[in-house]
Amino acid sequence: MENNENTIGIIPDSSGNSGYSAKLLRKSSNGNSLILIIFTAFMFLGSIISANIANAVVGEDSEYFKGIVLILSMIIQHFIGIPLALFIFRKTKIGQGTDTIRSVFRKPQQSFWWVVRWILIAVFFSYAASLATNMFFMFLEKITGVSLVQTDFSAENNTFSQIVNIISITFMAPLFEEILIRGGMLNNIKRFGSWSAIISTGIFFGLLHMNYPQVPFAAVLGIVTAFIALKTKSIIPTIITHFIVNSIGGVMSLITGGLDIKAIQNGDISSLLENPVVFVIYMGLTFLVIGLMAVGLVLFILECILHRDSFRFEKINPEVSEGKKLCHYFTAPLTILLTLFYIGMTILNAIPQ
């Protein structure tokens, strides 16, 4: 990384170290939390406004209700919430010293094949985390007898809702979420330490979803994409990675619309067998994911053996361990409150009403 990106707001000493400040890191952590608080407020506000508009236009019982709510809420969150959150942040003292969003759309500073390798590795880790999460919660539900509630992303059985689902999940979410998390939050704290920035922003990317099956999956995806963003100094590869993962999920949601998702995840595919076309597409996507995971796993093993330098970053504030930086990050007052809020909402959303 370039020196001016790593030491914004920190004055180097005579030895070349940056004069690390836990206080400044906590302020930057609070800055990131401010970004997320504004965005989260627009998530809830967007849902309320969208539901009221959709109810007034088509009525809550309409087959188009869910699609209208989704597209309107996504527009409010992404076209208003994210720009406003980043604008307000950049008006703060901490935000004024960070890179502009435009700068993270530069050409990736790694080879084409490096980017391809790590996109496939990211896909492997994401789906491996998803598989492990599903197995864990299936076991938890079995021993507790409690059926947890998860967000339903499937589209209604009409063309409008299906198009809205594709636009929202496949295109809007990858672009705007990468701008928010990797373009905004990661750029704010990367000057303190690379791995601590990667892990902290990845964790919050998971928590932001407030949907128990998504939290671990999204956190792992967030960690790997943050790694890719710092290595390439660009969010273009992370947008592509996010697009691939969401595209597969988006198609899955289209073909399983109206089906019992939890039953399918638990191995009951009777509803799929009733529709041969849906079954073939579903199994095809399943084998595609398995194939991508296998390739990603092999590439990761080869990366560990042949390209260990891929995991190295220029040392930033080496006098302070990355673990201590994480402690400083997560002990910022606003960050503590936001973490507790996200965890609380995730638990609340999972409890059957």
N, C-alpha and C positions, 0 to 999 in steps of 0.2 A: 504493500500500500504506500501511497505517497505520504511523505512526512506531514504535509499540511492537513491531510485528512485524519491522521492519527492523533494529532496533538491539539486539536481545536479547544481552546479554553484552558489549556494546561501549559505551563511554562517549563521548558526543559531545564535541567540543572547542568552543571559543568561536566558531569560524567556522561551526559547524553540521555539520561533517564528523564522521564517527563514530569517528575514531581507529582506522582499519583495522589489524587485527593478523593477519599471516600465520600466526602461531603458533596463534591461535584458529581460523582457518579450517582449518588442518591438523588441529586437534583435532576440529572438526566433521566433517571428511572421515573421520577415523578412526571417528567415531561412526556415520556412514553405513555404513562398511565393516563395523562390528560388527553392524549390523542385517542386512546381506547375508550375513555369515558364519554367523550363527545360522540364518537362513532357508535358506541353501544346505546347511547341515548337516542340516536337517530334510528337504530334498529327497532327499538321499542316504539318510538314515535311513528316510524314508518308503518309498522304493523297495524297500529291503531287507526291511523289516518286511512291507510289502504283498505282496511276492513270496512270502515264507515262509508268510503266512496263506493266500494264494490257492492255493499248492501243497498246503497241508495240507487245504484245504476241497474243491477240485475237481481238483487235479492240474495239472501244467504243460502237459499235452497237451490240456486241455479248451479248448473254444471260448470259455468264459467267463473263462479265466485272465487274459487281457489287460485285460478290462473291470474285473474285481475289483481287479487291481493298480492300475489308473488311478484308480478312485474312492477307494480306501483311501489311496493316496499323496497325492492331492489334499486329502483331509480332514486328513491329518497335516500336510502343508505349510501349508495355509491356515487351518485352525481351531486348530492348535496352534503351528506354527512362526512365523507372522506375528504373532499377538498376543503371544507370548512375546518375540520379537525387539524389538517396539516397547515392551513393558513394561520389559524390561531396559535398553533405550536411555534411556527416560524416567527411570530411576533413576540414570543417570549425571549428572554435573554439567552437561555440555553439554545433555543431553536435558531437564533440568528447566526450562530456559528457553524451550523451543519450544512452538508452538501445540499444542493437543490435537487428536486425530484428529476428534473431534466437530465442531470448528470448520470443517473443510474440507468439510462436508456442507451448508454454508449455501447460500442461493439465489444463483445466479450473478449477479455484479455487472456484467453486460453485457446488452444487449438480446437478445431471443429470436432475431432474425435475425442478429445478430453470431455467436451461438453456432452456429446452423445453418450459416452461411458457413464458419466455421472447422472444423467437423466434416467438411464436404465437402472442405475444403482438406487436412485431415489424412489423409483417405482417399486423396486424390490422391498426396500425398507418400509415404505408406506403400506403396502398390502400385507407384508409380514406382520406389521403392527396391528393392522385391522383384523387379521386372522386370529392373532393371539388375544386381542381384546374381545372378540366375539366368543372365543372358547372360554375365556375367563368369566365373562358375564353369563354365559349359558350354564356354567358350573355353579356360579353364585345363585342364579335363579332356581336351579335344581335343589340346592341344599337349603335354601331359605323358603322356597315355595312362593316367592314373590315374583310376579311378572313385571319387569321394568318397562317403562314407556320410553320410546325413542321417536325422534322427529321423523315424520313421513315425508319423503321427498318425491314420491311417485306423482306423476301427472294424472289429471282426470282423463277419462276416455273421450277426449275430443281434440281436434286439430289445434285449436287455439291454445289450450293448456299445454299441449305437448311442445308446441313451438316456444311458448313462454319458458317452459322448463329448460329447453335446450339453450336458449339465449341467456337465461339467468345463471344456470349452473355451469354451463360449458364455457361461456365467453365472458360474461360480466364478472363473475366471482374471481376467476384466475387473474384477470387484468387488475381490477381495483384492489383486491386483497394483497397482491404483490406490491402494488404502489404503497399501500398503507403500512404493511409490516416490514417488508424487505427494503422498500424505497424510503420509508419514513423512519420507523423505529430502529431498524438495524443501523441505518446511517447515523442515527443520533448517538449510539453508544459504541460503535466499532472502534472508536479512538481510545477506549479504555482497555480493550483486550478482545481478541478475536473469538476465542472459544466461549468466553462468558457471554458475549453478545449473541453468538449463535444459539446457545442453549436457552438463554433468557427469552429471546424473541420467539424461539420455537415453542417454548412452553406456553407463552401467552397466545400464540396462534392457535394452539390446541384449546386452551381454556375459553377463548373467545367464542367458540362454537356452542358451548353450554348444552351439549347433547352427548350423553355419556359414551356412546359407541364412537363418536367422532373425536373426542378429546385426545386420547392416546394416539390415534391414527394421524390426526392433524398436527399434533405436537412433533411427531417423528418426521412427517413431511416438512414441517416448518424448520426443523433443525437441519435437515439435509439441504433444503433449498437455501437456507441462510448460508450454509457452508459454500454452496455453489455460487451464491451472489458475491460473497467476499473473495472467492478465488477468481471469479471472472470480472469482478468490479462492475457487474451489470445485472439487471433483473430480467433481461430478455430470456436467458435460459431458464430462469425460475418460472416465468410466465408460461413457457412451453411445457415444463414439467407439470405445473399445476393444471394446465389445459388438458394434458394427456390423462392425468388421474381423474379429473372431473368429467372428461368426455366419457370414459368408461362407466363411471358412476351415473352419468346422465342418461346414457343409453339403457343401463340396467333399470333405472327408475321408470323409463318409458315403457319398457316391455313388461315390467312387473306391476304396472299401474292397476290397482283394484285387487291385487293378490295379497295374500298374507305373507309379508316379508319375513317376519320372525319364524314362521313355520318353515319357509324355504331355507333360511339360515340354519335351522335346527335339523335339516335333512329331509323334511317332508316336501317332496316335489310333486305331489299328486295334482296340485292346481296347475303346475306347469305342463304336466302330461296331458291335460285336457285340451291344450292348444299346441299342436305339434310345431307350428311355426315359431311361436314364442319359446318353446322348449329348445329348438335347434339354435336360435339366436342366443339364448341364455347360456347354453352349454358351450357355444362357440366363444362367447366372451369370457366364460370361465376358463377355458383352455388357453385363450389368449393371455389372460392375466397370469396363469400358471407358467406359460412360456416366458413372458416378460420377467417374472420373478426369478425363474431359473437362470436366464441370461444375466440379470442384474446381480444375482448371488455370485455367479462365476466371475463376473467382472470385478466385483468387490474383493473377492479372494485374490485375484490377480493384481488388483491395485495395492493390496496390503503387501504382497510379495515383491512385485516388480516396481511399484511407484510409491514407495513410502513417503517420498518428498511431497506427494499430493496433500498430505495431512498437516504439513508444516505451514506456519504463518510467520511473518516477521514479528519478532517479539516486541510487544507493546507493554510498557510498565512491567518489566520482568521481575522487579523487586516485590511485586504483590502477586500471589498465586491466583489462578483463574477461579478457584473455589472461593477464595475470600472476596473476589470481585462479585461473584454471584450472591454471596451473603450480603454484601453492601447493596446490591441491586434490589434484592427482595426484602430488604429492611427499610426501604424508603416508605414513609407514611402512606402516601397515596397508593403506592403499589401494594402494600399490605391489605388495605381496604378493598382494592379492586380484585386482588386474588381471592379474598374471602367471599366477595360478592359472586364471582364467577363460579367458584366451587359450590356455594350455596344454591345458585340458580341451577347448576347442573344436577345437583341432588334433588332439588324441588321438581325439576322437569322430568326426572326419572321416576318419581313416586306416582303410582296409580292414584287417580282422583276418585 
